[in-house]
Amino acid sequence: MARIYVTRHLPGDAVDRLRAAHDVDVWPEDGPPPQDVLVEHAREADALLTMLTERIDAEFIQATQPLRGVANYAVGTDNVDLAACTDAGIPVGNTPDVLTDATADLAFALLLAAARRIRDADEAVRTGNWPTGSPGAFLGQDVAGATLGIVGYGRIGRATARRGEGFGMEIVQNSRSSGTTLDDVLERSDFVSLHAPLTPQTRGFIGERELALMKPTAILINTARGELVQTGALERALKDGTIAGAALDVTDPEPLPGDHPLLTAPNLTVLPHIGSATRTTRERMADMAAGNLLAALAGERMPYCANPEVYER
């Protein structure tokens, strides 16, 4: 029987599946365990089930005993040093494909909310400022017939594009096969939705220059990674009217402090990284993560492995 440390309570029965075969300890709080606590528990564990908030890097690996597997409860693995894990012989699992539709749904929900100023209108009602008989109140932007720019045309980007097509939008995207540059997408689009992975090349690739290329009536949507966008540049672009609005499910930093200056910007909607937050999706992710660990601890190949080269060692 192996020892597994899980860094958050999970929906569904995935933890029960793990407990049926192994000794499982679950971090009891809603927020992430401090890094020193994570290291302490990892020293006594054979495997970890982690969130994006947990940092699994070379320093962490050196400070803990050799692990037999790490299952990341996410599609992305930017919190994990895959090369260091591979060098240490640690397979790393993720949860690909399962959250495509849930995230695309949220991206389009954010687009609609920003276009029609849903947040502002809702706040007005709640504060007793119903604009009776005011034809100029909460004027938004048309979605039907507008141009939707997709930056990052993978599974989620394509799913978001399909939703836009259903609203009669023109789709432009800058995949390798499209022949359309990022600058072209930014200049042509009424709405720009980010779906690129976080890499050294994409970190901060939406900055002042890129925002200035967008139409002053354009809206930026980000459901990918907060680090794709330079936060200070976005704050200035919103306050200066360089772009009309932004709707974010991800931020840099994350979580975003309640007193962060970005939150003082106008025409901004921010959600706490809930792209995959449907019951079905989150339970499926938990099942996939548990399956990755059960396989690793049985000496088998993880079914969803982010560093498959570890098995070539």
C-alpha positions in Angstrom: 0.0 0.0 0.0 1.4 3.3 -1.1 1.0 6.8 0.4 -0.7 9.5 -1.6 -1.0 13.2 -0.7 -3.8 15.1 -2.3 -3.6 18.9 -2.1 -7.3 19.7 -2.2 -10.7 18.1 -1.7 -12.0 16.7 -5.1 -15.5 16.4 -6.4 -16.9 12.9 -7.1 -15.5 9.6 -5.8 -12.0 9.8 -7.1 -10.4 10.0 -3.6 -12.5 7.0 -2.5 -11.0 5.1 -5.4 -7.5 6.0 -4.3 -8.3 5.1 -0.7 -9.6 1.6 -1.7 -6.0 0.7 -2.7 -3.7 3.1 -0.8 -3.3 5.3 2.2 -4.5 8.8 1.2 -4.0 12.1 3.1 -6.0 15.2 1.8 -5.1 18.8 2.6 -8.1 19.9 4.6 -8.3 23.6 3.6 -9.8 25.3 0.5 -6.6 27.2 -0.4 -3.3 25.6 -1.4 -0.9 24.2 1.2 2.1 26.4 1.8 5.1 25.2 -0.1 6.9 24.1 3.1 3.9 22.0 4.1 3.7 20.5 0.7 7.4 19.5 0.9 6.9 18.0 4.4 4.0 15.9 3.2 5.8 14.9 0.0 8.7 13.6 2.0 6.4 10.9 3.4 4.4 10.3 0.2 4.9 7.9 -2.7 2.7 10.0 -5.0 1.1 13.4 -5.2 -2.2 14.7 -6.7 -1.7 18.4 -7.2 -3.3 21.5 -8.5 -1.9 24.3 -10.7 -1.1 26.2 -7.5 1.5 23.7 -6.4 5.0 24.3 -7.5 6.8 21.0 -8.4 10.3 22.1 -9.5 13.9 20.8 -9.3 14.3 22.3 -5.8 11.1 20.6 -4.7 12.3 17.3 -6.1 15.6 17.6 -4.4 14.0 18.3 -1.1 11.7 15.3 -1.1 12.0 11.5 -1.5 11.8 10.0 -4.9 8.1 10.0 -6.0 6.5 7.3 -8.0 4.1 9.7 -9.7 2.6 13.2 -9.8 -0.9 13.7 -11.1 -1.7 17.3 -12.0 -5.4 18.1 -11.7 -5.3 20.3 -14.9 -4.7 20.2 -18.6 -1.6 22.4 -18.2 1.6 21.5 -16.4 3.2 24.9 -16.2 3.5 24.5 -12.4 5.6 21.4 -12.9 9.2 21.2 -14.2 8.7 18.3 -16.5 12.3 18.1 -17.4 13.3 17.8 -13.7 10.7 15.2 -13.1 11.8 13.2 -16.2 15.4 13.3 -15.0 14.3 12.0 -11.6 12.2 9.3 -13.2 8.9 10.7 -12.1 5.9 10.4 -14.5 3.6 13.4 -14.5 0.0 13.0 -15.4 -2.5 15.7 -16.6 -6.2 15.8 -17.7 -6.3 16.6 -21.4 -9.3 17.1 -23.6 -12.0 16.8 -20.9 -12.4 20.5 -20.2 -12.5 21.7 -23.8 -16.3 22.4 -24.0 -16.6 23.8 -20.5 -13.8 26.3 -21.1 -15.1 27.3 -24.5 -18.5 27.8 -23.0 -17.0 30.1 -20.3 -15.0 32.0 -22.9 -18.1 32.8 -24.9 -20.0 33.6 -21.7 -17.4 36.2 -20.9 -17.5 37.5 -24.4 -21.3 38.0 -24.2 -21.1 39.5 -20.7 -18.5 42.0 -21.7 -20.3 42.9 -25.0 -23.6 43.5 -23.3 -22.2 45.0 -20.1 -23.9 42.4 -17.9 -21.8 43.0 -14.9 -22.5 46.8 -14.9 -26.2 46.3 -15.5 -26.5 43.7 -12.7 -24.7 46.0 -10.3 -27.0 48.9 -11.1 -30.1 46.8 -10.3 -28.6 45.6 -7.0 -27.6 49.2 -5.9 -31.1 50.6 -6.7 -29.9 52.4 -9.9 -32.4 51.0 -12.4 -32.1 53.3 -15.4 -35.9 53.7 -16.1 -36.6 55.2 -19.5 -32.9 55.9 -20.4 -32.3 54.7 -24.0 -28.5 55.4 -23.6 -28.0 53.3 -20.6 -25.6 50.3 -20.8 -25.2 50.4 -24.5 -23.1 47.4 -25.5 -21.8 45.9 -28.7 -23.3 43.6 -31.2 -22.0 40.1 -31.3 -23.8 38.8 -34.4 -21.8 39.8 -37.4 -18.7 40.9 -35.4 -15.2 39.5 -36.0 -13.9 37.1 -33.4 -10.1 36.7 -33.3 -8.8 33.4 -31.8 -5.2 33.4 -30.6 -4.2 29.8 -30.1 -6.2 27.5 -32.4 -6.0 24.3 -30.4 -9.0 22.3 -29.1 -10.4 25.0 -26.9 -9.7 27.8 -29.5 -11.5 25.8 -32.2 -14.4 25.0 -29.8 -14.8 28.8 -29.1 -14.7 29.5 -32.8 -17.6 27.1 -33.4 -19.6 29.0 -30.8 -18.8 32.2 -32.5 -19.9 30.8 -35.9 -23.2 29.9 -34.3 -23.7 33.6 -33.5 -22.9 34.6 -37.1 -19.4 35.9 -36.3 -16.5 36.1 -38.7 -13.6 34.0 -37.4 -10.0 35.0 -37.8 -7.1 33.0 -36.2 -3.4 32.8 -36.4 -2.6 29.1 -36.5 0.4 28.0 -38.6 -1.9 27.1 -41.5 -4.0 30.2 -41.5 -1.4 32.6 -42.9 -2.7 35.3 -40.5 -0.3 36.9 -38.1 -1.0 37.8 -34.5 -0.9 41.5 -35.5 -3.5 40.9 -38.2 -5.8 39.1 -35.8 -5.5 41.9 -33.2 -6.1 44.7 -35.8 -9.1 43.0 -37.5 -11.0 41.7 -34.5 -13.9 43.1 -32.5 -13.3 40.4 -29.8 -10.0 38.7 -29.2 -10.1 35.4 -27.3 -6.8 34.0 -26.0 -6.3 30.2 -26.0 -2.5 29.9 -26.4 -0.5 27.7 -24.1 2.0 29.3 -21.7 5.5 29.0 -23.0 8.6 31.1 -22.9 7.5 32.5 -26.3 4.0 33.4 -25.2 4.7 34.7 -21.7 3.6 38.3 -21.7 3.2 38.4 -25.5 0.1 40.6 -25.1 1.6 43.9 -24.0 1.2 47.6 -24.7 2.2 47.3 -28.4 -0.3 44.5 -29.0 -3.1 46.1 -27.1 -2.5 49.3 -29.1 -3.0 47.3 -32.3 -6.6 46.4 -31.2 -9.6 48.5 -32.1 -10.6 51.1 -29.4 -14.0 49.3 -29.4 -12.4 45.8 -29.1 -12.7 43.5 -26.1 -10.1 41.0 -24.9 -11.1 37.7 -23.4 -8.6 35.4 -21.6 -9.4 31.9 -20.4 -6.0 30.4 -21.0 -3.2 31.6 -18.7 -2.9 35.0 -16.9 0.8 35.3 -17.7 0.0 35.6 -21.4 -1.0 39.2 -20.8 1.1 41.9 -19.2 -1.2 43.0 -16.4 0.1 46.6 -16.1 -0.3 47.1 -19.8 -3.9 45.8 -19.7 -4.7 48.1 -16.8 -3.4 51.1 -18.6 -5.2 50.1 -21.9 -8.5 49.9 -20.1 -8.1 53.2 -18.2 -6.8 55.0 -21.3 -9.5 53.7 -23.5 -7.0 51.9 -25.8 -9.5 49.0 -25.8 -13.1 49.0 -24.7 -13.1 46.2 -22.2 -11.7 42.9 -21.0 -13.1 39.7 -19.5 -10.7 37.4 -17.7 -10.9 34.0 -16.1 -7.2 34.0 -15.5 -4.9 36.7 -14.1 -1.3 37.4 -13.3 -0.8 37.2 -10.4 -3.3 34.5 -9.5 -5.2 34.7 -7.2 -5.6 38.4 -7.9 -5.5 40.3 -4.6 -8.7 42.3 -3.9 -6.8 45.5 -3.7 -4.9 45.0 -7.0 -4.9 48.1 -9.2 -6.2 46.1 -12.2 -9.5 45.8 -10.4 -9.9 49.6 -10.5 -10.0 49.6 -14.3 -13.3 50.2 -16.1 -15.2 47.7 -18.2 -13.5 44.7 -16.6 -14.9 41.3 -15.6 -12.7 39.0 -13.6 -13.6 35.4 -12.6 -11.5 33.1 -10.3 -10.3 30.6 -12.9 -13.5 28.6 -13.2 -13.1 27.5 -16.9 -13.5 23.9 -16.0 -16.0 24.4 -13.2 -18.9 22.2 -14.2 -19.8 19.2 -12.1 -19.3 16.8 -14.9 -16.0 18.2 -16.0 -14.4 18.5 -12.6 -15.5 15.0 -11.6 -14.0 13.6 -14.9 -10.8 15.5 -14.2 -10.6 13.9 -10.7 -11.2 10.4 -12.2 -8.4 11.0 -14.8 -6.0 12.2 -12.1 -6.8 9.2 -9.8 -6.4 6.8 -12.8 -3.0 8.3 -13.5 -1.8 7.7 -9.9 -3.3 4.2 -9.7 -1.5 3.2 -12.8 1.8 4.7 -11.7 1.7 3.0 -8.3 0.9 -0.3 -10.0 4.0 0.0 -12.1 2.0 0.8 -15.2 2.2 3.6 -17.7 0.0 6.6 -16.8 -2.9 6.8 -19.3 -2.5 10.6 -19.6 1.2 11.3 -19.2 2.6 14.7 -19.8 6.3 13.5 -20.0 6.1 10.2 -21.8 9.8 10.2 -22.4 10.2 9.2 -18.7 9.2 5.7 -19.8 12.2 5.6 -22.2 14.6 5.8 -19.3 
